[in-house]
Amino acid sequence: MDYYVNQFLSALLCTSLLFIANLLPVTAQAAAPIPFKVLAERTHKLTLFTQGLLVDGDHFYESSGLYNQSLLVTYPIAEPAGTWAKISAPFSKKQAIPERYFAEGLALMGDKLYLLTWQEQTLLIYDKSTLNYQKSLSYKGEGWGLTSDGKQLIRSDGSDTLYFHNADDFAVTKTLKITDEGKAVTQLNELEFAGGFIWANVWYQDRILKIDPATGKTLGELDLSALKQSLQLTNSEQVLNGIAWDEKRQAFWITGKHWPKMFLVQVTQ
Ligand SMILES: [Ca+2]
């Protein structure tokens, strides 16, 4: 009798473990790791609560979030010599975002910067060269990450769906579900379009997914946990959240919210 009870309990335990395993969130390791090397690092302003990051020529453009303190800034990629000069280097230009908005993702198309807001359903448009405000457009849902494939703007909202928008009126033209080995990938956040692919980080994770923009399938991932660990951050809100393709250097600049550094990461395959 004991034998059967044991068999029954073993079977029950196995079933329970399988059930629990199915309930666990889909984590890394499904997508193939993409090899990379770190070419350089530089200072990043600790005050910036990075939401969007992009490179245009020799300058970064970065949006920083939170209510009453959202900012849009630009600064040169090249740093001055000396530690203090680097830390205290001023922004080339800085634009305060009205206090009722929580700035989110940032994208460039032509001579305009497009800035999402988190829950205010408002897209703010700025002139690239002056950072002067130009106009607003409205949209439905949340704003998280934003990038451009040169034709359209691509938005994330924290779900597993990416939204393609016309730049003129910000109307949604199509949606794309993002999957990894057939499973939905939620919490998509900061985005970057580079080399014909969409690169997206997942909120609270140290990985960046390489996504096929036609199918939404994840083709591989950059595991940047070692970079983050090297910073010895103390606040759990200091998540990886900046991806900018540097055309000149053929590599990604990577940073995060209140990170003290930015890293130049080159894919090596
Ligand atoms: Ca970006």
Residues whose N, C-alpha, C, O or C-beta is under 5 A from the ligand:
A	BS01	CA	L53 L54 L106 L146 L191 E192 I243 A244
